[in-house]
Amino acid sequence: MSRIPATVVTGFLGAGKTSLIQSLLRSANGRRLAFVINEFGELGIDRELILGCGIEGCEEDDIVELANGCICCTVADDFLPSMKKLIERPEPPEHIVIETSGLALPKPLVQAFNWPEVKARVTVDGVIAVIDAAAVASGRFADDPEAVAKQRAADPNLDHENPLEEVYEDQLSCADLIILNKADLVSAAELARVRSEIAAQLRPGVRVVESRHGDLPASALLGLMAAAEDDLGSRPSHHDNEEDHDHEDFESFQVALPAIAEPAALEARILKAVEKFGVLRVKGFVEVPGKPLRHVIQGVGPRLVRHFDRPWKPGEARRGRLVVIGLKGLDRQGIEAEIRG
């Protein structure tokens, strides 16, 4: 029996992984896909966004959510049982797509495919790292000692090892394909510079592809045939000499929201909270009175987008919910008060 290919989609918070998966669904051409979604936080927003895309073939049973924390920290308890359940179906999927949380390190996850109960049935077709071109262009994750030295001199808060930078570098080191997303948000000169910086950190043969809104066809994402689980030695990680790791530098919480008559006003309050309290990521849904569709909100730093995605289901509670993600020590009460107004 041939092994089922699996694609690992990794990337920092808000880089565009879910948009990439939605694009993949639209161009799957009837291929039976299954998804394992690793949501960081209390609310499975990403799973709901995929289910709400309205694309034919996107069935609820084909999407498995792992909401118990970082997927690379809960491999034995959550990931492996979920994979076994998928591959032991009477009609197993033709391809499995795994969307990690923005905090997950890809290498421990790829290592899990060598476990006997999975290795005989599944192979890692490829690891895809989705990179936010605008974030990298701003220098937030550039591996430049001089730039880091300047940042540290200007900001004493950076006078320590940056865990976000480590996550970013580990994602690049493990990738078989780099998606440089949000290319439309930077100039041609900035994009060329970012491509050059990323290329200097990659293994030979790893391609960099630009995208806007994660819009790439399945033919460009699937079928890489990397067999990454057999190639771990060429994929260095900052955590290679550690037995385990954690993400104590991050926290998330959920904000319940009433029906919102003016989404634009809510957007302004969210952006104010992001700026005031240093929020990294927000995502969720709200009810807009008189509208039959859910209103989706997704924000990365000061960039926020809103749209209606799908009709509320009959009997579904129209509860507004927003997940807030940031570094440890967030002022939860202050953020909630600012958002609710």
FIGUPA-585989 format. One line per field, with one value per residue: x, y, z of N, C-alpha, C, O in turn. Coordinates in steps of 0.1 Angstrom, whole numbers, plus 5000, padded with zeros to 4 digits. Layout:
<sites>
n_c1: X,...
n_c2: Y,...
n_c3: Z,...
ca_c1: X,...
ca_c2: Y,...
ca_c3: Z,...
c_c1: X,...
c_c2: Y,...
c_c3: Z,...
o_c1: X,...
o_c2: Y,...
o_c3: Z,...
</sites>
This chain:
<sites>
n_c1: 5009,5007,5021,5003,5006,5016,5013,5030,5021,5035,5043,5046,5026,4996,5006,4994,4985,4960,4946,4961,4954,4927,4928,4941,4921,4902,4914,4917,4905,4887,4902,4906,4910,4923,4923,4944,4942,4959,4952,4961,4951,4919,4897,4886,4893,4905,4897,4870,4870,4879,4858,4838,4843,4828,4834,4830,4832,4846,4843,4829,4838,4863,4881,4902,4905,4931,4933,4947,4970,5004,5012,5036,5043,5025,5025,5023,4999,4979,4983,4993,4972,4951,4960,4961,4934,4925,4939,4930,4904,4876,4877,4904,4920,4933,4954,4969,4967,4985,4980,5000,5001,5011,5032,5044,5072,5086,5102,5101,5075,5078,5095,5078,5066,5081,5073,5063,5035,5026,5045,5045,5023,5021,5038,5059,5052,5060,5073,5059,5067,5051,5056,5055,5058,5059,5063,5089,5103,5103,5122,5118,5124,5149,5180,5204,5233,5243,5221,5205,5221,5219,5191,5190,5205,5188,5165,5160,5144,5149,5172,5179,5176,5156,5126,5107,5122,5137,5117,5109,5134,5137,5115,5122,5145,5136,5119,5106,5095,5091,5067,5063,5044,5018,5031,5023,5022,5046,5074,5089,5117,5120,5109,5127,5150,5141,5137,5164,5175,5162,5168,5195,5194,5185,5183,5200,5182,5157,5128,5115,5085,5064,5033,5000,4976,4977,4971,4976,4979,4968,4985,5010,5016,5013,5026,5054,5071,5091,5098,5104,5107,5127,5149,5159,5184,5194,5180,5184,5178,5171,5166,5177,5194,5179,5156,5130,5106,5090,5064,5063,5066,5044,5009,4973,4939,4903,4878,4845,4819,4792,4764,4774,4767,4781,4807,4830,4836,4842,4865,4882,4885,4897,4922,4932,4936,4955,4977,4981,4985,5003,4995,4998,4982,4949,4918,4886,4849,4820,4786,4765,4738,4709,4722,4726,4750,4780,4805,4838,4868,4902,4934,4968,4992,4992,4976,4945,4918,4884,4855,4824,4816,4801,4766,4749,4743,4712,4698,4723,4743,4746,4771,4795,4830,4864,4897,4927,4961,4994,5026,5037,5021,5002,4978,4950,4925,4926,4928,4904,4885,4891,4885,4858,4847
n_c2: 4988,5022,5050,5077,5110,5138,5172,5197,5227,5256,5286,5320,5337,5348,5349,5340,5313,5300,5313,5303,5276,5277,5286,5264,5245,5255,5248,5221,5203,5181,5162,5141,5156,5159,5176,5187,5208,5229,5248,5276,5286,5293,5290,5275,5290,5289,5264,5269,5290,5277,5258,5276,5285,5278,5261,5235,5201,5205,5191,5186,5163,5160,5177,5180,5192,5203,5215,5217,5230,5236,5218,5204,5199,5182,5157,5129,5126,5139,5145,5121,5101,5113,5113,5085,5079,5092,5079,5053,5052,5038,5048,5064,5096,5112,5130,5146,5176,5196,5221,5240,5257,5292,5291,5267,5245,5231,5208,5188,5179,5168,5147,5130,5115,5093,5075,5042,5036,5054,5058,5037,5042,5069,5097,5126,5148,5174,5203,5234,5267,5296,5329,5362,5388,5416,5418,5407,5424,5446,5441,5426,5399,5394,5378,5393,5403,5429,5446,5435,5443,5471,5473,5463,5483,5504,5496,5484,5462,5443,5431,5403,5368,5363,5347,5346,5351,5327,5308,5316,5312,5284,5275,5283,5267,5242,5240,5230,5244,5278,5302,5334,5355,5381,5398,5420,5441,5453,5472,5467,5468,5463,5437,5423,5425,5411,5385,5379,5378,5357,5336,5332,5318,5293,5257,5240,5240,5246,5263,5297,5312,5338,5353,5366,5372,5345,5331,5305,5278,5243,5226,5238,5235,5209,5175,5177,5157,5153,5136,5142,5132,5114,5130,5145,5153,5173,5195,5218,5228,5252,5238,5214,5201,5199,5183,5189,5215,5247,5272,5295,5322,5332,5340,5335,5346,5347,5369,5377,5389,5412,5415,5434,5465,5483,5475,5488,5506,5488,5477,5499,5501,5477,5480,5501,5489,5470,5486,5499,5479,5461,5438,5408,5393,5389,5373,5362,5360,5380,5390,5408,5428,5422,5411,5381,5367,5355,5377,5380,5386,5393,5399,5411,5424,5459,5455,5448,5429,5425,5405,5391,5357,5331,5319,5321,5291,5272,5273,5278,5294,5328,5340,5364,5362,5366,5359,5367,5371,5372,5383,5370,5383,5400,5427,5417,5426,5453,5452,5439,5458,5479,5469,5462,5487
n_c3: 5000,4991,5007,5024,5014,5034,5042,5059,5072,5082,5101,5112,5136,5121,5095,5072,5069,5071,5050,5029,5030,5025,4998,4987,4990,4972,4948,4947,4930,4934,4948,4976,5006,5039,5070,5097,5123,5143,5168,5187,5217,5232,5215,5186,5160,5135,5124,5121,5103,5080,5076,5072,5046,5025,5004,4981,4991,5014,5041,5074,5089,5078,5089,5116,5148,5169,5199,5223,5229,5219,5189,5186,5211,5221,5208,5212,5227,5213,5185,5172,5178,5164,5137,5133,5134,5111,5090,5093,5084,5065,5039,5034,5034,5005,5007,5034,5053,5075,5096,5116,5148,5152,5169,5169,5166,5137,5134,5156,5151,5125,5131,5145,5125,5122,5140,5146,5142,5124,5104,5085,5070,5063,5048,5049,5027,5023,5040,5045,5048,5057,5052,5065,5045,5049,5076,5079,5062,5078,5096,5119,5122,5111,5106,5114,5128,5133,5130,5150,5172,5171,5175,5202,5215,5213,5225,5256,5262,5244,5251,5254,5246,5217,5215,5195,5172,5171,5166,5141,5126,5129,5115,5089,5085,5085,5063,5031,5011,5007,5013,5004,5017,5014,4997,4983,5001,5004,4989,4956,4959,4986,4987,4971,4987,5010,4999,4993,5019,5031,5013,5019,5042,5037,5030,5003,4972,4982,4975,4969,4969,4959,4972,4973,4997,5002,4979,4961,4938,4944,4930,4932,4958,4968,4964,4966,4974,4994,5015,5043,5068,5066,5064,5084,5095,5080,5086,5107,5141,5167,5190,5190,5209,5231,5254,5256,5250,5257,5256,5273,5270,5258,5257,5257,5255,5257,5245,5251,5230,5225,5202,5174,5162,5147,5130,5121,5142,5162,5151,5152,5180,5186,5172,5187,5211,5204,5198,5222,5241,5231,5216,5197,5180,5168,5165,5153,5156,5151,5157,5135,5138,5120,5098,5079,5079,5095,5109,5103,5119,5116,5128,5126,5145,5137,5115,5102,5091,5079,5072,5059,5063,5063,5064,5095,5113,5115,5147,5158,5183,5183,5192,5199,5196,5205,5200,5217,5214,5227,5241,5272,5302,5294,5297,5306,5316,5309,5281,5274,5283,5266,5241,5243,5248
ca_c1: 5000,5015,5018,4995,5014,5011,5020,5030,5021,5040,5045,5044,5012,4990,5014,4985,4984,4946,4943,4967,4947,4915,4932,4943,4908,4895,4920,4920,4899,4881,4911,4901,4919,4919,4931,4946,4943,4964,4948,4967,4941,4907,4887,4891,4889,4910,4888,4857,4873,4880,4845,4830,4847,4817,4839,4825,4842,4851,4833,4833,4846,4877,4889,4904,4911,4939,4932,4952,4983,5013,5012,5049,5044,5014,5025,5018,4986,4969,4985,4993,4958,4943,4965,4957,4920,4923,4944,4922,4891,4874,4881,4913,4922,4944,4964,4966,4974,4986,4983,5005,5000,5022,5043,5050,5085,5082,5111,5095,5064,5082,5101,5067,5062,5089,5067,5058,5020,5024,5055,5041,5011,5021,5051,5058,5054,5068,5071,5058,5067,5044,5063,5048,5068,5059,5070,5103,5109,5104,5134,5115,5130,5161,5191,5215,5238,5244,5208,5201,5228,5212,5178,5192,5209,5177,5154,5165,5136,5154,5185,5178,5173,5143,5120,5100,5132,5141,5107,5110,5145,5135,5106,5129,5155,5129,5110,5109,5090,5088,5057,5065,5030,5016,5041,5017,5023,5060,5078,5097,5130,5119,5107,5140,5159,5136,5140,5178,5178,5157,5176,5208,5192,5178,5191,5200,5170,5144,5123,5108,5074,5056,5019,4991,4964,4979,4965,4984,4971,4972,4996,5023,5018,5013,5035,5068,5078,5104,5100,5111,5110,5140,5160,5160,5197,5198,5171,5188,5169,5177,5162,5182,5200,5170,5147,5116,5105,5077,5061,5059,5066,5031,4996,4961,4926,4891,4869,4832,4815,4778,4762,4781,4760,4790,4820,4841,4839,4849,4878,4890,4888,4907,4935,4937,4941,4967,4988,4983,4989,5013,4989,5004,4973,4935,4909,4873,4837,4809,4772,4761,4724,4703,4730,4725,4763,4790,4815,4851,4879,4916,4944,4982,4997,4983,4969,4933,4908,4871,4846,4814,4821,4790,4754,4748,4735,4700,4700,4736,4743,4753,4780,4807,4841,4876,4909,4938,4974,5005,5036,5033,5020,4992,4968,4937,4913,4927,4925,4889,4878,4894,4878,4843,4843
ca_c2: 5000,5034,5059,5089,5122,5148,5185,5205,5242,5263,5300,5328,5342,5357,5350,5336,5299,5296,5317,5294,5264,5280,5286,5250,5238,5259,5243,5207,5195,5168,5154,5139,5162,5160,5187,5187,5222,5231,5262,5281,5294,5286,5290,5270,5300,5285,5254,5275,5298,5268,5253,5287,5291,5275,5254,5221,5191,5209,5185,5187,5152,5160,5187,5176,5203,5200,5228,5215,5236,5235,5205,5197,5195,5172,5148,5115,5126,5145,5144,5107,5095,5120,5108,5071,5079,5096,5069,5040,5053,5029,5055,5074,5108,5111,5139,5152,5189,5199,5236,5242,5270,5301,5289,5253,5242,5220,5196,5177,5173,5159,5135,5121,5107,5081,5066,5030,5035,5064,5057,5027,5047,5083,5103,5140,5153,5186,5213,5247,5279,5308,5341,5375,5396,5429,5417,5404,5436,5456,5437,5419,5385,5393,5373,5403,5407,5444,5451,5431,5451,5484,5472,5462,5495,5514,5491,5474,5450,5433,5426,5389,5360,5366,5334,5347,5349,5313,5301,5319,5305,5270,5273,5284,5256,5229,5241,5225,5255,5291,5311,5348,5360,5396,5405,5433,5451,5458,5476,5458,5468,5455,5423,5417,5423,5400,5372,5376,5375,5344,5326,5330,5309,5281,5246,5240,5234,5251,5274,5308,5316,5350,5352,5376,5366,5331,5326,5297,5265,5230,5220,5243,5232,5194,5168,5180,5144,5155,5126,5150,5125,5107,5140,5154,5157,5185,5205,5222,5235,5258,5230,5200,5195,5199,5172,5194,5230,5252,5285,5303,5336,5336,5336,5339,5345,5349,5380,5375,5402,5412,5419,5447,5472,5491,5468,5497,5511,5477,5477,5510,5498,5466,5486,5509,5479,5464,5496,5503,5468,5452,5425,5402,5386,5388,5366,5357,5363,5388,5391,5421,5427,5423,5404,5367,5360,5358,5387,5375,5396,5388,5410,5409,5437,5470,5452,5441,5427,5420,5401,5381,5344,5321,5321,5314,5278,5271,5269,5281,5305,5339,5346,5371,5357,5370,5354,5377,5364,5381,5379,5368,5395,5409,5433,5412,5435,5466,5449,5436,5470,5487,5463,5463,5501
ca_c3: 5000,4990,5019,5022,5016,5044,5041,5072,5069,5094,5099,5124,5138,5111,5082,5061,5067,5068,5037,5020,5030,5017,4984,4983,4989,4960,4936,4949,4919,4938,4956,4990,5015,5053,5077,5111,5126,5156,5172,5199,5224,5237,5205,5173,5150,5121,5119,5117,5091,5069,5074,5067,5033,5015,4993,4980,4995,5027,5051,5088,5093,5072,5097,5130,5155,5181,5206,5236,5230,5207,5184,5187,5225,5224,5197,5216,5233,5205,5171,5167,5177,5153,5125,5132,5131,5097,5081,5095,5078,5054,5027,5039,5026,4995,5012,5047,5054,5089,5099,5129,5153,5149,5179,5168,5159,5128,5134,5164,5144,5114,5138,5149,5114,5122,5149,5138,5139,5114,5093,5075,5063,5059,5046,5049,5013,5024,5050,5038,5057,5052,5058,5063,5038,5055,5089,5077,5057,5089,5104,5131,5124,5103,5113,5111,5141,5134,5132,5164,5181,5171,5182,5216,5220,5213,5233,5265,5263,5234,5256,5257,5234,5212,5212,5182,5161,5171,5160,5127,5120,5129,5104,5076,5084,5082,5051,5017,5003,5014,5007,5009,5015,5016,4988,4978,5011,5004,4976,4949,4964,4999,4984,4966,4999,5019,4993,4994,5032,5033,5006,5026,5054,5033,5025,4988,4966,4988,4966,4975,4960,4964,4971,4979,5003,5002,4968,4953,4935,4950,4922,4936,4972,4970,4955,4967,4976,5002,5026,5052,5080,5064,5061,5096,5098,5072,5091,5120,5150,5179,5201,5187,5220,5242,5255,5253,5250,5260,5251,5284,5266,5251,5264,5249,5262,5248,5248,5246,5225,5222,5188,5171,5151,5139,5130,5119,5155,5169,5145,5158,5194,5186,5168,5198,5221,5199,5199,5236,5250,5224,5212,5185,5170,5172,5154,5159,5149,5158,5151,5131,5138,5106,5088,5081,5079,5105,5105,5107,5122,5118,5128,5129,5148,5133,5103,5106,5080,5083,5061,5062,5057,5060,5072,5108,5111,5123,5161,5163,5192,5176,5202,5194,5204,5199,5207,5218,5216,5229,5250,5286,5309,5288,5306,5301,5319,5301,5267,5273,5285,5254,5229,5245,5247
c_c1: 5009,5011,5011,5005,5008,5020,5018,5031,5024,5041,5041,5029,5007,4997,5005,4983,4970,4942,4949,4959,4933,4917,4934,4930,4901,4901,4923,4914,4895,4890,4906,4912,4914,4928,4932,4950,4947,4962,4954,4957,4929,4896,4892,4887,4893,4901,4875,4859,4873,4866,4836,4833,4837,4822,4834,4836,4849,4842,4838,4841,4860,4886,4889,4911,4919,4940,4938,4967,4991,5014,5025,5051,5035,5013,5018,5004,4975,4971,4985,4980,4950,4947,4960,4942,4917,4927,4937,4908,4889,4878,4891,4915,4933,4956,4960,4974,4973,4989,4988,5001,5012,5034,5050,5063,5082,5090,5105,5083,5068,5088,5090,5063,5071,5084,5061,5044,5017,5033,5051,5030,5012,5036,5049,5062,5062,5064,5071,5058,5061,5050,5056,5059,5070,5066,5085,5110,5111,5116,5131,5122,5142,5172,5203,5221,5239,5231,5202,5208,5223,5199,5180,5197,5198,5166,5159,5157,5141,5168,5184,5175,5158,5136,5113,5110,5136,5130,5107,5122,5143,5125,5113,5138,5148,5121,5116,5104,5087,5078,5059,5052,5029,5027,5036,5018,5037,5064,5087,5111,5130,5118,5120,5149,5154,5139,5155,5182,5174,5165,5189,5207,5187,5188,5190,5188,5157,5140,5115,5097,5066,5041,5012,4979,4965,4973,4974,4977,4977,4984,5010,5026,5020,5021,5049,5077,5092,5108,5109,5115,5123,5152,5161,5173,5201,5189,5174,5178,5176,5175,5167,5188,5192,5160,5133,5117,5092,5076,5056,5060,5053,5019,4984,4949,4915,4883,4855,4826,4799,4776,4767,4774,4769,4804,4832,4845,4846,4863,4887,4894,4898,4921,4941,4943,4954,4979,4991,4989,4999,5007,4995,4993,4959,4927,4897,4861,4828,4796,4770,4746,4718,4710,4729,4739,4771,4800,4828,4860,4892,4926,4958,4988,4987,4975,4957,4924,4895,4863,4835,4817,4809,4778,4755,4739,4723,4703,4714,4736,4751,4761,4792,4819,4854,4888,4920,4950,4985,5015,5031,5032,5010,4982,4954,4926,4914,4923,4910,4881,4879,4885,4863,4838,4834
c_c2: 5012,5043,5072,5101,5132,5161,5192,5220,5249,5277,5308,5332,5351,5358,5347,5322,5295,5301,5308,5281,5266,5280,5272,5242,5242,5253,5228,5198,5181,5159,5153,5144,5161,5170,5185,5201,5223,5246,5265,5290,5286,5283,5285,5278,5294,5274,5260,5284,5289,5262,5263,5292,5287,5267,5239,5211,5194,5204,5186,5176,5152,5170,5183,5188,5198,5213,5227,5220,5233,5220,5197,5194,5184,5161,5134,5116,5130,5142,5130,5100,5100,5115,5093,5071,5083,5085,5055,5041,5042,5035,5067,5085,5105,5120,5145,5166,5193,5214,5237,5256,5279,5299,5276,5253,5230,5207,5185,5171,5163,5146,5125,5112,5094,5071,5054,5031,5045,5061,5047,5032,5061,5088,5118,5145,5166,5195,5227,5258,5291,5320,5354,5385,5410,5429,5415,5417,5447,5453,5430,5406,5383,5388,5381,5408,5422,5450,5448,5440,5465,5484,5471,5475,5505,5509,5481,5462,5439,5427,5412,5381,5361,5352,5335,5345,5335,5305,5303,5312,5290,5266,5273,5272,5243,5228,5235,5235,5267,5299,5325,5355,5375,5403,5418,5444,5457,5463,5466,5457,5460,5441,5416,5415,5412,5386,5369,5372,5361,5333,5323,5320,5295,5270,5246,5234,5239,5263,5284,5312,5328,5347,5364,5370,5351,5324,5318,5284,5253,5224,5225,5240,5217,5187,5171,5168,5145,5144,5132,5142,5117,5117,5150,5160,5170,5197,5209,5230,5241,5248,5215,5193,5196,5188,5176,5209,5235,5266,5294,5318,5341,5333,5341,5338,5349,5361,5377,5389,5401,5415,5433,5453,5479,5484,5477,5503,5501,5476,5487,5507,5487,5472,5494,5500,5473,5473,5499,5492,5458,5439,5421,5398,5387,5381,5361,5361,5372,5387,5405,5421,5430,5417,5389,5360,5364,5369,5382,5386,5389,5399,5405,5422,5448,5467,5444,5440,5421,5416,5392,5368,5334,5324,5315,5302,5279,5266,5273,5294,5316,5347,5352,5366,5361,5365,5364,5369,5374,5375,5378,5381,5405,5414,5429,5421,5448,5463,5446,5449,5479,5482,5464,5477,5506
c_c3: 5000,5002,5015,5024,5026,5042,5054,5068,5082,5091,5111,5124,5127,5098,5070,5059,5064,5055,5026,5019,5023,5002,4979,4981,4976,4947,4937,4938,4923,4946,4970,5000,5029,5060,5092,5115,5140,5160,5186,5206,5227,5226,5192,5161,5136,5116,5114,5105,5078,5066,5068,5053,5022,5003,4992,4983,5008,5038,5065,5093,5088,5079,5111,5137,5167,5189,5220,5237,5218,5202,5186,5202,5229,5214,5201,5220,5223,5190,5166,5167,5166,5140,5123,5128,5117,5088,5082,5090,5067,5040,5032,5030,5016,4999,5025,5048,5069,5091,5113,5135,5150,5159,5177,5161,5150,5130,5143,5158,5133,5120,5141,5138,5113,5133,5141,5134,5128,5102,5082,5066,5057,5057,5045,5035,5013,5036,5043,5049,5051,5060,5055,5058,5045,5069,5088,5071,5067,5098,5117,5133,5115,5111,5109,5124,5143,5137,5146,5174,5182,5178,5197,5222,5222,5222,5243,5267,5254,5239,5262,5244,5230,5208,5198,5170,5160,5164,5145,5120,5119,5117,5091,5075,5081,5069,5039,5007,5011,5006,5013,5006,5018,5008,4983,4988,5012,4990,4969,4955,4978,4997,4980,4978,5008,5012,4994,5008,5036,5026,5012,5038,5050,5029,5009,4983,4971,4980,4975,4965,4966,4962,4977,4984,5003,4990,4959,4950,4942,4943,4926,4950,4975,4960,4955,4969,4983,5011,5037,5065,5079,5062,5072,5099,5091,5076,5105,5128,5162,5191,5199,5199,5233,5242,5252,5253,5254,5254,5262,5281,5260,5260,5255,5258,5252,5254,5242,5242,5223,5207,5186,5159,5142,5139,5128,5133,5163,5164,5151,5172,5195,5182,5179,5209,5217,5201,5214,5245,5243,5220,5198,5175,5177,5161,5161,5150,5157,5150,5148,5130,5124,5095,5090,5082,5091,5100,5111,5109,5124,5118,5132,5132,5144,5121,5106,5093,5085,5070,5066,5055,5053,5068,5086,5106,5120,5137,5166,5171,5185,5186,5195,5203,5197,5207,5206,5221,5217,5238,5264,5293,5303,5299,5301,5304,5311,5286,5265,5274,5272,5242,5231,5245,5259
o_c1: 5018,5000,5013,5012,4995,5032,5007,5040,5016,5041,5033,5022,5014,4995,5008,4979,4968,4934,4942,4958,4929,4909,4930,4929,4895,4894,4932,4919,4897,4885,4902,4922,4901,4940,4923,4961,4940,4969,4953,4954,4929,4887,4902,4878,4885,4898,4870,4850,4868,4862,4826,4827,4837,4815,4835,4847,4856,4833,4850,4851,4869,4897,4879,4921,4914,4949,4936,4974,4986,5016,5024,5061,5036,5003,5009,4996,4964,4962,4978,4976,4942,4938,4956,4938,4908,4920,4938,4900,4898,4883,4886,4912,4942,4967,4948,4986,4962,5000,4979,4998,5022,5044,5060,5065,5077,5084,5105,5081,5062,5087,5092,5057,5068,5089,5055,5041,5006,5028,5054,5028,5005,5045,5039,5074,5069,5053,5080,5050,5066,5049,5052,5068,5081,5073,5093,5121,5120,5120,5140,5124,5146,5175,5212,5214,5237,5230,5196,5202,5222,5196,5173,5193,5198,5158,5163,5162,5137,5175,5188,5172,5149,5140,5112,5107,5138,5133,5106,5120,5148,5126,5110,5139,5154,5116,5128,5109,5081,5080,5056,5050,5039,5031,5044,5015,5039,5058,5091,5117,5140,5123,5122,5157,5163,5144,5158,5190,5180,5168,5194,5217,5185,5199,5181,5183,5147,5147,5110,5101,5063,5037,5018,4972,4955,4970,4981,4969,4988,4993,5020,5038,5027,5022,5056,5089,5102,5119,5119,5125,5129,5163,5164,5174,5210,5189,5167,5169,5186,5182,5163,5187,5197,5156,5125,5128,5082,5084,5045,5055,5052,5020,4986,4949,4917,4881,4854,4828,4794,4786,4766,4774,4766,4812,4842,4857,4855,4872,4899,4905,4907,4931,4953,4953,4963,4990,5003,4997,5002,5014,4997,4995,4957,4930,4897,4863,4829,4796,4771,4741,4723,4705,4731,4739,4770,4803,4829,4861,4893,4925,4959,4990,4976,4967,4958,4922,4895,4865,4837,4821,4808,4779,4761,4729,4722,4709,4717,4730,4763,4759,4799,4818,4855,4888,4923,4951,4986,5014,5021,5040,5009,4979,4948,4918,4903,4917,4904,4872,4870,4880,4856,4827,4831
o_c2: 5014,5043,5077,5102,5134,5160,5194,5224,5249,5281,5303,5331,5362,5367,5351,5318,5287,5294,5305,5276,5257,5275,5268,5234,5233,5252,5223,5187,5171,5148,5163,5138,5162,5172,5181,5206,5219,5255,5258,5301,5274,5275,5291,5275,5295,5274,5256,5284,5292,5261,5260,5301,5294,5267,5233,5213,5186,5212,5186,5178,5144,5172,5182,5193,5190,5222,5235,5215,5227,5211,5185,5186,5178,5156,5130,5106,5126,5136,5127,5093,5093,5112,5090,5062,5077,5082,5047,5032,5038,5028,5078,5084,5097,5118,5149,5166,5192,5218,5235,5265,5274,5304,5273,5260,5220,5197,5173,5159,5153,5135,5113,5101,5085,5060,5057,5026,5044,5063,5050,5026,5064,5083,5123,5145,5168,5194,5231,5257,5296,5321,5356,5389,5415,5438,5421,5421,5456,5461,5428,5402,5372,5393,5376,5416,5427,5459,5456,5444,5471,5493,5478,5478,5513,5517,5469,5452,5428,5420,5410,5387,5360,5347,5325,5339,5330,5297,5294,5306,5284,5256,5265,5266,5235,5218,5235,5235,5265,5302,5327,5361,5381,5414,5427,5455,5466,5458,5456,5446,5452,5432,5405,5405,5404,5377,5357,5363,5353,5323,5311,5315,5287,5272,5252,5224,5236,5273,5282,5316,5327,5340,5371,5363,5344,5312,5324,5279,5253,5218,5219,5241,5213,5192,5170,5168,5139,5142,5126,5145,5113,5112,5161,5171,5178,5207,5205,5237,5235,5249,5206,5181,5194,5183,5169,5215,5226,5271,5301,5326,5353,5324,5349,5331,5354,5362,5376,5399,5391,5416,5442,5448,5481,5487,5474,5505,5504,5474,5485,5510,5488,5468,5495,5503,5471,5469,5500,5494,5448,5429,5429,5400,5384,5383,5356,5364,5373,5384,5414,5414,5439,5417,5384,5348,5375,5369,5382,5396,5379,5408,5396,5430,5447,5476,5433,5450,5414,5421,5386,5368,5330,5332,5304,5302,5286,5256,5270,5304,5314,5358,5346,5367,5361,5366,5369,5361,5384,5364,5385,5390,5416,5407,5436,5424,5452,5471,5452,5451,5485,5490,5467,5480,5517
o_c3: 5008,5007,5004,5034,5026,5041,5059,5061,5091,5079,5119,5114,5125,5090,5059,5048,5055,5048,5016,5008,5015,4995,4968,4972,4969,4937,4930,4937,4916,4950,4976,5002,5032,5055,5098,5110,5149,5156,5195,5201,5225,5228,5187,5153,5127,5104,5103,5096,5068,5054,5061,5048,5012,4993,5003,4978,5013,5042,5067,5101,5093,5075,5118,5132,5175,5185,5229,5245,5208,5210,5187,5205,5240,5211,5195,5217,5224,5183,5156,5157,5160,5131,5112,5120,5110,5078,5073,5092,5061,5032,5034,5018,5018,4995,5026,5045,5075,5087,5122,5127,5146,5156,5184,5151,5155,5127,5139,5160,5132,5114,5141,5140,5105,5134,5131,5123,5122,5090,5070,5055,5048,5064,5041,5031,5004,5041,5037,5059,5041,5072,5044,5065,5047,5072,5095,5075,5066,5107,5125,5145,5112,5122,5102,5131,5154,5145,5152,5184,5193,5185,5205,5234,5231,5227,5239,5272,5255,5232,5273,5234,5238,5198,5191,5160,5149,5155,5137,5109,5110,5111,5082,5064,5075,5065,5036,4995,5022,4994,5024,4996,5023,5012,4979,4985,5021,4980,4975,4955,4980,5004,4984,4979,5012,5019,4997,5010,5042,5032,5011,5042,5059,5025,5003,4988,4965,4979,4985,4954,4978,4953,4984,4977,5003,4991,4950,4958,4946,4949,4924,4955,4985,4949,4945,4965,4979,5014,5041,5071,5089,5059,5070,5104,5096,5070,5114,5122,5166,5201,5205,5201,5244,5231,5246,5254,5255,5247,5260,5289,5258,5268,5246,5268,5241,5266,5230,5249,5218,5200,5194,5148,5130,5147,5134,5135,5171,5172,5154,5177,5203,5189,5181,5215,5225,5206,5218,5254,5249,5221,5189,5163,5189,5149,5172,5138,5170,5138,5156,5121,5117,5084,5101,5085,5097,5088,5123,5101,5131,5109,5140,5123,5147,5117,5113,5086,5095,5060,5077,5043,5042,5078,5087,5099,5130,5139,5178,5168,5181,5189,5187,5215,5185,5220,5195,5231,5209,5242,5268,5291,5307,5308,5294,5295,5306,5280,5256,5266,5268,5235,5221,5242,5259
</sites>
